[in-house]
Amino acid sequence: MFEERQEERGSSSFEESFQLVVFELSGEEFGVDIMQVSEIMPLSKITRVPQAPECVRGLINLRGKIIVVIDLNRRLGFNSRENDSLSRIIIVEVRDTTIGMLVNSVSGILKLSLSSIEPTPDMIKSKINSKYFNGVGKIGGRLLILLNLARVLGEEEIDELDQLSSSTSSPSFEQLPEEKV
């Protein structure tokens, strides 16, 4: 999934690496594969949807396309915080569905070698739903949790979000009989 080859200077060997979009949730750094990210945008007006799942923040209009926005803090079980000037919506593609992820801030893009990724520790696996993670990246003294977006949102949820965005972007009105006045 995270494979990009880059030739090292002065060396004929290749070190496998990939690029991540790095963002913050509840004081922790997370990363997602840049190949799944189509855009990072400042927080815009989000229209709430009645009776939506708790993690669904609402809908946005992105150049004429209706996008469902989820609050990634809520989805991962963190406390949501008030949005501020650093809050961002990361537009991602997950199984041919476009979704917006509300995050606290985006710190940038990072290239990470595959050799600096460790599997998710067993202690974490037993305490939380580790299927959401692809591993933990080590960057100097920093640790970066690598998210598996396809698992953060299960197949059923992705289908529901896709239906929600497609049903709101192409409304179908029943033909009503004309009334005579």
Backbone as a chain_set.jsonl record, in Angstrom:
{"seq": "MFEERQEERGSSSFEESFQLVVFELSGEEFGVDIMQVSEIMPLSKITRVPQAPECVRGLINLRGKIIVVIDLNRRLGFNSRENDSLSRIIIVEVRDTTIGMLVNSVSGILKLSLSSIEPTPDMIKSKINSKYFNGVGKIGGRLLILLNLARVLGEEEIDELDQLSSSTSSPSFEQLPEEKV", "coords": {"N": [[0.817, -1.193, 0.0], [1.916, 1.292, 0.82], [4.046, 2.152, -1.105], [6.765, 3.505, -2.613], [9.425, 4.118, -4.659], [12.66, 5.33, -4.253], [15.651, 6.54, -5.484], [18.717, 6.474, -3.861], [21.174, 9.01, -3.372], [24.254, 8.597, -5.001], [24.19, 5.882, -4.739], [23.413, 2.609, -5.812], [21.411, 1.17, -4.804], [17.994, 0.833, -3.783], [15.866, 2.528, -1.576], [12.935, 1.777, -0.063], [10.2, 3.906, 0.272], [7.582, 6.109, 1.36], [5.159, 8.751, 1.041], [3.547, 10.778, 3.44], [0.64, 12.459, 4.639], [0.655, 14.439, 7.376], [-1.04, 14.884, 10.399], [-2.801, 16.301, 13.264], [-4.503, 14.992, 16.058], [-6.183, 15.327, 19.013], [-3.764, 15.972, 20.368], [-1.93, 14.098, 19.434], [0.168, 12.797, 16.806], [-0.699, 11.786, 13.55], [-0.652, 9.885, 10.502], [-1.46, 9.617, 7.02], [-1.458, 7.869, 3.931], [-0.282, 9.716, 1.246], [-1.215, 9.254, -1.286], [-3.885, 8.724, -1.03], [-4.997, 11.119, -0.471], [-6.671, 13.881, -1.736], [-6.96, 16.564, -1.403], [-6.362, 19.296, 0.855], [-8.075, 21.351, 2.941], [-9.067, 24.556, 4.334], [-11.223, 24.868, 7.192], [-14.612, 24.909, 6.399], [-18.039, 25.978, 5.947], [-20.102, 23.61, 7.374], [-22.805, 21.611, 6.748], [-25.163, 20.297, 8.847], [-26.476, 16.969, 9.22], [-29.533, 15.52, 9.845], [-30.029, 12.896, 12.212], [-27.695, 11.527, 11.604], [-24.836, 9.297, 11.889], [-22.821, 9.496, 14.896], [-20.15, 10.245, 14.38], [-20.299, 11.564, 11.968], [-19.971, 14.688, 10.785], [-21.221, 16.348, 8.972], [-22.167, 17.826, 5.822], [-20.355, 19.153, 3.007], [-20.019, 21.46, 0.269], [-18.069, 20.929, -2.343], [-16.803, 22.439, -4.866], [-19.197, 21.964, -6.345], [-19.648, 19.294, -5.815], [-21.066, 17.157, -3.45], [-19.801, 16.408, -0.322], [-19.308, 14.157, 2.316], [-18.454, 14.85, 5.637], [-16.467, 13.597, 8.155], [-15.837, 13.571, 11.663], [-12.808, 12.992, 12.706], [-11.678, 12.797, 15.229], [-13.87, 12.027, 16.854], [-14.53, 9.611, 15.586], [-12.353, 7.998, 16.18], [-12.583, 7.821, 18.866], [-11.65, 9.878, 20.496], [-11.851, 12.909, 22.46], [-13.705, 15.513, 21.055], [-12.636, 18.726, 20.001], [-13.058, 22.279, 20.125], [-13.354, 23.827, 16.964], [-10.816, 25.67, 15.257], [-8.675, 28.219, 13.824], [-6.677, 26.592, 12.873], [-7.848, 24.164, 12.27], [-8.616, 21.659, 9.866], [-9.943, 20.232, 6.83], [-9.42, 17.199, 5.457], [-9.52, 15.915, 2.333], [-10.208, 12.787, 1.185], [-9.791, 9.721, -0.686], [-11.456, 6.775, -0.408], [-11.851, 3.574, -1.215], [-13.057, 4.281, -3.753], [-14.776, 6.249, -2.86], [-15.333, 9.57, -1.968], [-14.391, 11.353, 0.841], [-14.53, 13.685, 3.513], [-12.294, 14.464, 6.099], [-12.339, 15.742, 9.24], [-9.854, 17.335, 11.011], [-7.638, 18.361, 13.736], [-5.367, 19.881, 13.058], [-3.059, 20.276, 10.306], [0.194, 19.271, 9.82], [1.98, 18.903, 7.758], [3.72, 17.392, 4.945], [5.398, 14.346, 4.809], [8.209, 12.32, 4.121], [8.708, 8.942, 4.535], [10.722, 6.223, 5.333], [10.286, 2.747, 4.676], [11.673, 1.124, 6.384], [11.639, 2.433, 8.792], [9.267, 1.945, 10.016], [7.339, 0.431, 12.444], [5.543, -2.475, 13.597], [2.225, -2.255, 15.029], [2.306, -1.977, 18.528], [1.84, -4.797, 20.748], [0.56, -4.308, 23.214], [-1.024, -2.075, 22.686], [-2.652, -3.162, 20.734], [-4.257, -4.869, 22.235], [-5.767, -3.133, 23.736], [-7.146, -1.261, 22.149], [-8.871, -0.774, 19.021], [-6.909, -2.075, 16.921], [-6.93, -2.57, 14.236], [-7.285, -0.287, 12.842], [-4.833, 0.8, 12.374], [-1.802, 1.01, 10.486], [0.662, 0.778, 11.462], [3.474, 2.09, 13.343], [5.309, 4.921, 12.827], [8.717, 5.937, 13.04], [10.335, 8.882, 13.539], [13.104, 10.403, 14.041], [12.972, 11.462, 17.303], [10.257, 11.392, 17.392], [7.011, 9.833, 17.281], [4.744, 8.453, 15.003], [1.501, 7.693, 14.268], [0.244, 5.509, 11.94], [-2.49, 5.58, 9.919], [-5.013, 3.35, 8.703], [-7.143, 4.023, 6.428], [-9.22, 2.685, 5.099], [-10.024, 0.881, 6.964], [-10.612, 2.436, 9.172], [-13.011, 3.513, 8.547], [-15.466, 1.295, 8.137], [-16.546, -1.1, 5.595], [-19.375, -1.055, 5.338], [-19.995, 1.458, 6.439], [-18.634, 3.144, 4.673], [-20.074, 2.65, 2.327], [-22.575, 3.644, 3.202], [-21.919, 6.376, 3.599], [-21.21, 7.056, 1.009], [-23.673, 6.718, -0.275], [-25.118, 8.675, 1.086], [-23.82, 11.051, 0.269], [-24.19, 10.877, -2.519], [-26.962, 10.822, -2.736], [-27.688, 13.338, -1.882], [-26.49, 14.967, -3.718], [-27.687, 14.572, -6.144], [-30.679, 15.22, -6.354], [-33.897, 13.669, -6.394], [-36.987, 14.431, -7.447], [-40.364, 13.754, -7.0], [-42.769, 13.782, -9.544], [-45.197, 16.05, -9.162], [-48.73, 16.526, -9.342], [-50.083, 19.259, -11.146], [-51.557, 22.078, -9.579], [-54.681, 23.664, -9.888], [-55.448, 27.026, -9.817]], "CA": [[0.0, 0.0, 0.0], [2.762, 2.456, 0.911], [5.284, 1.829, -1.79], [7.333, 4.433, -3.562], [10.861, 3.851, -4.677], [13.475, 6.516, -4.448], [17.059, 6.181, -5.577], [19.566, 7.255, -2.968], [22.306, 9.64, -4.052], [25.517, 7.891, -4.972], [23.995, 4.471, -4.428], [22.587, 1.93, -6.807], [20.317, 0.486, -4.122], [16.777, 1.607, -3.595], [15.229, 2.45, -0.263], [11.507, 1.951, -0.236], [9.634, 4.932, 1.139], [6.311, 6.651, 0.915], [4.865, 10.062, 1.587], [2.392, 10.848, 4.317], [0.107, 13.717, 5.128], [0.732, 14.34, 8.833], [-2.026, 15.754, 11.044], [-2.896, 16.161, 14.714], [-5.779, 14.715, 16.71], [-6.052, 15.219, 20.477], [-2.379, 16.059, 20.814], [-1.098, 13.043, 18.86], [0.404, 12.905, 15.367], [-1.14, 10.676, 12.717], [-0.315, 10.044, 9.1], [-2.145, 8.806, 6.014], [-0.784, 7.794, 2.635], [-0.601, 10.888, 0.427], [-1.916, 8.812, -2.495], [-5.315, 8.722, -0.751], [-5.413, 12.496, -0.199], [-6.812, 14.688, -2.942], [-6.944, 17.985, -1.091], [-6.429, 19.734, 2.245], [-8.725, 22.657, 2.862], [-9.455, 25.157, 5.613], [-12.57, 24.54, 7.631], [-15.66, 25.697, 5.76], [-19.376, 25.74, 6.491], [-20.534, 22.218, 7.311], [-24.241, 21.49, 6.958], [-25.451, 19.102, 9.642], [-27.432, 16.017, 8.67], [-30.302, 14.933, 10.943], [-29.952, 11.464, 12.499], [-26.465, 10.934, 11.061], [-24.001, 8.7, 12.933], [-22.153, 10.486, 15.742], [-18.891, 10.74, 13.813], [-20.558, 12.359, 10.762], [-20.126, 16.102, 11.139], [-22.183, 16.945, 8.052], [-21.868, 17.865, 4.387], [-19.823, 20.378, 2.411], [-20.093, 21.545, -1.181], [-16.716, 21.119, -2.854], [-16.881, 22.703, -6.315], [-20.383, 21.339, -6.914], [-19.8, 17.913, -5.376], [-21.397, 17.062, -2.035], [-18.849, 15.54, 0.375], [-19.59, 13.885, 3.719], [-17.315, 15.14, 6.503], [-16.494, 12.906, 9.448], [-14.964, 14.103, 12.695], [-11.896, 11.881, 12.965], [-11.551, 12.672, 16.688], [-14.993, 11.214, 17.342], [-14.462, 8.271, 15.005], [-11.317, 7.233, 16.856], [-12.886, 7.772, 20.29], [-11.055, 10.986, 21.225], [-12.758, 14.024, 22.701], [-13.642, 16.564, 20.037], [-12.353, 20.047, 20.551], [-13.61, 23.368, 19.316], [-12.592, 24.112, 15.753], [-10.158, 26.967, 15.265], [-8.069, 28.579, 12.538], [-5.795, 25.508, 12.44], [-8.647, 23.001, 11.864], [-8.598, 21.404, 8.425], [-10.669, 19.091, 6.278], [-8.588, 16.466, 4.5], [-10.369, 15.198, 1.388], [-9.546, 11.522, 0.87], [-10.485, 8.711, -1.474], [-11.444, 5.468, 0.233], [-12.648, 2.648, -2.029], [-13.81, 5.049, -4.753], [-15.685, 7.182, -2.205], [-14.656, 10.772, -1.494], [-14.811, 11.667, 2.201], [-13.775, 14.72, 4.204], [-11.945, 14.128, 7.483], [-12.048, 16.921, 10.048], [-8.728, 17.119, 11.924], [-7.302, 19.565, 14.497], [-4.422, 20.66, 12.259], [-2.187, 19.516, 9.409], [1.549, 19.797, 9.997], [2.728, 18.864, 6.518], [3.932, 16.147, 4.211], [6.625, 13.735, 5.292], [8.639, 11.094, 3.46], [9.084, 7.99, 5.574], [11.218, 4.968, 4.77], [9.594, 1.572, 5.215], [12.468, 0.544, 7.468], [11.395, 3.146, 10.051], [7.91, 1.634, 10.465], [7.226, -0.722, 13.335], [4.164, -2.929, 13.751], [1.523, -1.722, 16.193], [2.669, -2.769, 19.711], [0.815, -5.722, 21.251], [-0.208, -3.709, 24.308], [-2.039, -1.223, 22.068], [-3.591, -4.05, 20.05], [-5.208, -5.453, 23.17], [-6.562, -2.085, 24.373], [-7.966, -0.513, 21.201], [-9.094, -1.44, 17.753], [-5.655, -1.884, 16.199], [-7.102, -2.72, 12.788], [-7.264, 1.057, 12.265], [-3.463, 1.252, 12.217], [-0.865, 0.284, 9.64], [1.904, 0.679, 12.204], [3.963, 3.297, 13.993], [6.513, 5.422, 12.182], [9.691, 6.595, 13.904], [11.019, 9.986, 12.883], [13.91, 10.963, 15.123], [12.364, 11.151, 18.589], [8.802, 11.452, 17.256], [6.277, 8.662, 16.829], [3.642, 8.827, 14.13], [0.58, 6.573, 14.09], [-0.158, 5.424, 10.539], [-3.878, 5.126, 9.842], [-5.532, 2.598, 7.578], [-8.438, 4.676, 6.24], [-10.249, 1.726, 4.693], [-10.511, 0.209, 8.164], [-11.18, 3.431, 10.079], [-14.412, 3.462, 8.148], [-15.747, -0.035, 7.611], [-17.185, -1.15, 4.279], [-20.774, -0.615, 5.429], [-20.017, 2.9, 6.651], [-18.224, 3.802, 3.428], [-21.238, 2.566, 1.445], [-23.583, 4.588, 3.699], [-21.457, 7.731, 3.326], [-21.307, 7.238, -0.434], [-25.094, 6.902, -0.579], [-25.517, 9.958, 1.631], [-23.323, 12.129, -0.589], [-24.776, 10.806, -3.856], [-28.395, 11.135, -2.689], [-27.861, 14.773, -1.717], [-25.957, 15.707, -4.864], [-28.58, 14.431, -7.298], [-32.004, 15.006, -5.788], [-34.953, 13.217, -7.303], [-38.274, 14.921, -7.0], [-41.482, 13.102, -7.661], [-43.568, 14.72, -10.32], [-46.461, 16.31, -8.503], [-49.716, 17.084, -10.259], [-50.251, 20.719, -11.064], [-52.789, 22.507, -8.963], [-55.343, 24.775, -10.571], [-55.732, 28.083, -8.861]], "C": [[0.861, 1.257, 0.0], [4.067, 2.184, 0.194], [5.633, 2.902, -2.805], [8.815, 4.159, -3.535], [11.594, 5.138, -4.978], [14.934, 6.087, -4.49], [17.86, 7.078, -4.652], [20.737, 7.809, -3.754], [23.569, 8.803, -3.893], [25.392, 6.406, -4.676], [23.119, 3.84, -5.493], [21.429, 1.195, -6.152], [19.124, 1.427, -3.967], [16.318, 1.451, -2.152], [13.759, 2.721, -0.481], [10.998, 2.973, 0.765], [8.286, 5.351, 0.579], [6.097, 7.991, 1.582], [3.559, 10.025, 2.359], [1.93, 12.287, 4.474], [0.019, 13.541, 6.638], [-0.233, 15.355, 9.438], [-2.123, 15.415, 12.522], [-4.339, 15.928, 15.13], [-5.503, 14.572, 18.196], [-4.605, 15.15, 20.949], [-1.444, 14.995, 20.274], [-0.963, 13.242, 17.352], [-0.001, 11.613, 14.66], [-0.699, 10.947, 11.29], [-1.16, 9.137, 8.233], [-1.37, 8.905, 4.71], [-1.229, 8.963, 1.758], [-1.361, 10.498, -0.845], [-3.425, 8.739, -2.288], [-5.872, 10.127, -0.568], [-5.513, 13.263, -1.509], [-6.695, 16.174, -2.655], [-6.95, 18.186, 0.42], [-6.984, 21.145, 2.21], [-9.011, 23.221, 4.246], [-10.896, 24.77, 5.939], [-13.564, 25.478, 6.958], [-16.993, 25.356, 6.417], [-19.757, 24.285, 6.272], [-22.015, 22.182, 7.644], [-24.535, 20.19, 7.685], [-26.53, 18.265, 8.972], [-28.195, 15.392, 9.834], [-30.123, 13.415, 11.006], [-28.752, 10.77, 11.855], [-25.706, 10.265, 12.203], [-23.205, 9.778, 13.663], [-20.887, 11.066, 15.113], [-19.099, 11.58, 12.552], [-20.849, 13.788, 11.186], [-21.154, 16.778, 10.256], [-21.696, 16.878, 6.619], [-21.23, 19.198, 4.013], [-20.013, 20.295, 0.903], [-18.692, 21.879, -1.674], [-16.788, 21.216, -4.374], [-18.024, 21.927, -6.974], [-20.596, 19.89, -6.522], [-20.056, 17.898, -3.874], [-20.503, 16.008, -1.397], [-19.298, 15.385, 1.825], [-18.312, 14.129, 4.516], [-17.49, 14.379, 7.807], [-15.517, 13.595, 10.392], [-14.059, 12.941, 13.12], [-11.622, 11.711, 14.467], [-12.641, 11.761, 17.232], [-14.898, 9.783, 16.846], [-13.452, 7.398, 15.733], [-11.496, 7.217, 18.377], [-12.209, 8.837, 21.125], [-12.126, 12.025, 21.507], [-12.595, 15.046, 21.585], [-13.307, 17.872, 20.722], [-12.975, 21.086, 19.629], [-12.722, 23.577, 18.09], [-11.989, 25.508, 15.866], [-9.522, 27.21, 13.904], [-7.116, 27.505, 12.017], [-6.556, 24.275, 11.948], [-8.66, 22.892, 10.345], [-9.521, 20.242, 8.095], [-9.755, 18.465, 5.237], [-9.543, 15.657, 3.629], [-9.605, 13.958, 0.933], [-10.439, 10.647, -0.001], [-10.328, 7.379, -0.764], [-12.395, 4.577, -0.545], [-13.599, 3.391, -2.972], [-14.872, 5.967, -4.149], [-14.872, 8.357, -1.684], [-15.255, 11.164, -0.148], [-13.948, 12.804, 2.718], [-13.518, 14.28, 5.63], [-11.584, 15.413, 8.21], [-10.955, 16.572, 11.048], [-8.397, 18.433, 12.619], [-6.344, 20.483, 13.746], [-3.651, 19.711, 11.345], [-0.801, 20.123, 9.524], [2.394, 19.703, 8.739], [2.78, 17.501, 5.876], [5.313, 15.635, 4.589], [6.93, 12.495, 4.476], [9.198, 10.179, 4.537], [9.563, 6.704, 4.908], [10.489, 3.801, 5.428], [10.361, 0.945, 6.37], [12.239, 1.244, 8.811], [9.975, 2.928, 10.576], [7.931, 0.351, 11.278], [5.772, -1.178, 13.363], [3.545, -2.305, 15.001], [1.857, -2.587, 17.407], [1.504, -3.603, 20.233], [-0.04, -5.119, 22.348], [-1.318, -2.815, 23.751], [-3.086, -2.092, 21.396], [-4.636, -4.61, 20.999], [-6.141, -4.41, 23.774], [-7.511, -1.367, 23.414], [-8.09, -1.301, 19.909], [-7.891, -1.202, 16.838], [-5.8, -2.06, 14.697], [-7.104, -1.367, 12.085], [-5.858, 1.497, 11.89], [-2.666, 0.37, 11.266], [0.472, 0.105, 10.34], [2.245, 2.009, 12.837], [5.264, 3.693, 13.308], [7.405, 6.132, 13.18], [10.424, 7.646, 13.083], [11.829, 10.702, 13.952], [13.325, 10.516, 16.447], [10.843, 11.136, 18.551], [8.252, 10.096, 16.849], [5.044, 9.131, 16.087], [2.766, 7.603, 13.91], [0.061, 6.608, 12.654], [-1.546, 4.803, 10.449], [-4.16, 4.347, 8.579], [-6.962, 3.104, 7.367], [-9.549, 3.713, 5.858], [-10.821, 0.997, 5.907], [-11.087, 1.177, 9.188], [-12.668, 3.551, 9.809], [-14.632, 2.091, 7.541], [-16.467, 0.029, 6.278], [-18.618, -0.642, 4.315], [-20.868, 0.889, 5.598], [-19.629, 3.651, 5.387], [-19.381, 3.783, 2.434], [-22.319, 3.554, 1.868], [-23.189, 6.029, 3.391], [-21.536, 8.042, 1.84], [-22.75, 7.482, -0.844], [-25.579, 8.261, -0.09], [-25.061, 11.091, 0.722], [-23.949, 12.072, -1.973], [-26.269, 11.134, -3.83], [-28.629, 12.628, -2.517], [-27.35, 15.557, -2.912], [-26.83, 15.575, -6.104], [-29.998, 14.146, -6.802], [-32.985, 14.515, -6.84], [-36.283, 13.644, -6.705], [-39.355, 14.18, -7.744], [-42.257, 14.168, -8.426], [-44.924, 14.863, -9.643], [-47.456, 16.874, -9.508], [-49.844, 18.586, -10.054], [-51.577, 21.037, -10.402], [-53.37, 23.65, -9.766], [-55.726, 25.797, -9.518], [-56.972, 28.826, -9.238]], "O": [[0.573, 2.197, -0.741], [5.098, 2.002, 0.841], [4.876, 3.164, -3.739], [9.393, 3.985, -2.461], [11.197, 5.923, -5.839], [15.394, 5.35, -3.618], [17.697, 8.298, -4.661], [21.237, 7.172, -4.681], [23.907, 8.361, -2.795], [26.39, 5.744, -4.392], [22.196, 4.47, -6.01], [20.563, 0.655, -6.84], [19.256, 2.65, -4.017], [16.381, 0.361, -1.585], [13.379, 3.763, -1.016], [11.321, 2.916, 1.951], [7.913, 4.985, -0.536], [6.763, 8.328, 2.561], [2.606, 9.34, 1.987], [2.736, 13.216, 4.446], [-0.617, 12.605, 7.123], [-0.251, 16.523, 9.051], [-1.609, 14.394, 12.979], [-5.265, 16.569, 14.632], [-4.662, 13.764, 18.59], [-4.268, 14.357, 21.829], [-0.263, 14.989, 20.624], [-1.858, 13.784, 16.702], [0.311, 10.509, 15.108], [-0.411, 12.084, 10.917], [-1.534, 8.037, 8.639], [-0.712, 9.909, 4.434], [-2.426, 9.168, 1.555], [-2.072, 11.324, -1.417], [-4.176, 8.696, -3.262], [-7.088, 10.309, -0.515], [-4.567, 13.295, -2.296], [-6.371, 16.96, -3.545], [-7.472, 17.359, 1.168], [-6.441, 22.024, 1.542], [-9.177, 22.474, 5.21], [-11.672, 24.395, 5.06], [-13.376, 26.694, 6.95], [-17.052, 24.539, 7.336], [-19.741, 23.785, 5.147], [-22.434, 22.664, 8.696], [-24.198, 19.109, 7.202], [-27.384, 18.783, 8.253], [-27.583, 14.795, 10.72], [-30.074, 12.741, 9.977], [-28.791, 9.568, 11.594], [-25.906, 10.62, 13.364], [-22.946, 10.847, 13.11], [-20.587, 12.246, 15.294], [-18.166, 12.248, 12.107], [-21.844, 14.063, 11.858], [-21.879, 17.667, 10.703], [-20.92, 15.998, 6.247], [-21.52, 20.233, 4.613], [-20.15, 19.212, 0.336], [-18.19, 22.981, -1.448], [-16.828, 20.204, -5.074], [-17.844, 21.311, -8.025], [-21.626, 19.307, -6.862], [-19.344, 18.553, -3.113], [-20.443, 14.867, -1.855], [-19.63, 16.37, 2.484], [-17.231, 13.683, 4.132], [-18.515, 14.495, 8.479], [-14.497, 14.134, 9.964], [-14.5, 12.022, 13.81], [-11.361, 10.598, 14.923], [-12.36, 10.83, 17.986], [-15.157, 8.844, 17.599], [-13.666, 6.196, 15.89], [-10.662, 6.667, 19.095], [-12.188, 8.725, 22.351], [-13.182, 12.027, 20.875], [-11.475, 15.4, 21.216], [-13.656, 18.091, 21.882], [-13.363, 20.788, 18.5], [-11.496, 23.51, 18.176], [-12.565, 26.405, 16.482], [-9.798, 26.49, 12.945], [-6.781, 27.509, 10.832], [-5.973, 23.424, 11.276], [-8.708, 23.896, 9.633], [-9.837, 19.401, 8.936], [-9.364, 19.11, 4.264], [-10.285, 14.813, 4.13], [-8.512, 14.052, 0.376], [-11.659, 10.809, -0.047], [-9.212, 6.908, -0.542], [-13.606, 4.798, -0.538], [-14.805, 3.144, -2.971], [-15.774, 6.414, -4.858], [-13.843, 8.167, -1.035], [-16.472, 11.291, -0.012], [-12.763, 12.881, 2.396], [-14.42, 13.778, 6.3], [-10.63, 16.095, 7.836], [-11.098, 15.637, 11.836], [-8.813, 19.498, 12.165], [-6.484, 21.705, 13.785], [-3.598, 18.504, 11.581], [-0.625, 21.329, 9.351], [3.431, 20.361, 8.652], [2.014, 16.594, 6.201], [6.272, 16.401, 4.675], [6.034, 11.708, 4.169], [10.041, 10.577, 5.341], [8.893, 6.164, 4.028], [10.123, 3.869, 6.601], [9.766, 0.306, 7.237], [12.605, 0.706, 9.855], [9.528, 3.641, 11.475], [8.47, -0.671, 10.853], [4.864, -0.368, 13.175], [4.255, -1.881, 15.913], [1.714, -3.808, 17.341], [0.346, -3.189, 20.174], [-1.24, -5.385, 22.414], [-2.427, -2.798, 24.284], [-4.279, -1.798, 21.475], [-5.786, -4.805, 20.606], [-7.207, -4.765, 24.277], [-8.576, -0.911, 23.831], [-7.483, -2.358, 19.742], [-7.866, -0.238, 16.073], [-4.878, -1.728, 13.952], [-6.944, -1.302, 10.866], [-5.699, 2.473, 11.158], [-2.83, -0.85, 11.239], [1.327, -0.641, 9.861], [1.43, 2.931, 12.871], [6.201, 2.899, 13.223], [6.922, 6.843, 14.061], [11.049, 7.339, 12.068], [11.287, 11.525, 14.692], [13.193, 9.317, 16.693], [10.204, 10.894, 19.575], [8.918, 9.313, 16.172], [4.382, 10.087, 16.493], [3.243, 6.582, 13.416], [-0.491, 7.614, 12.208], [-1.757, 3.658, 10.847], [-3.616, 4.644, 7.515], [-7.885, 2.663, 8.052], [-10.699, 3.905, 6.254], [-11.967, 0.547, 5.883], [-11.947, 0.801, 9.983], [-13.476, 3.675, 10.73], [-14.029, 1.768, 6.518], [-16.945, 1.09, 5.875], [-19.037, 0.111, 3.436], [-21.715, 1.534, 4.979], [-20.225, 4.678, 5.064], [-19.643, 4.786, 1.77], [-22.917, 4.224, 1.026], [-24.03, 6.822, 2.966], [-21.887, 9.156, 1.451], [-23.024, 8.355, -1.667], [-26.36, 8.926, -0.77], [-25.839, 12.001, 0.435], [-24.22, 13.12, -2.559], [-26.793, 11.672, -4.805], [-29.657, 13.142, -2.957], [-27.744, 16.708, -3.101], [-26.721, 16.387, -7.023], [-30.463, 13.007, -6.82], [-32.914, 14.891, -8.01], [-36.64, 13.255, -5.593], [-39.281, 13.996, -8.959], [-42.37, 15.312, -7.985], [-45.697, 13.909, -9.565], [-47.077, 17.611, -10.419], [-49.726, 19.1, -8.942], [-52.583, 20.365, -10.627], [-52.639, 24.505, -10.267], [-56.263, 25.458, -8.464], [-57.368, 29.76, -8.541]]}, "num_chains": 1, "name": "protein.A"}
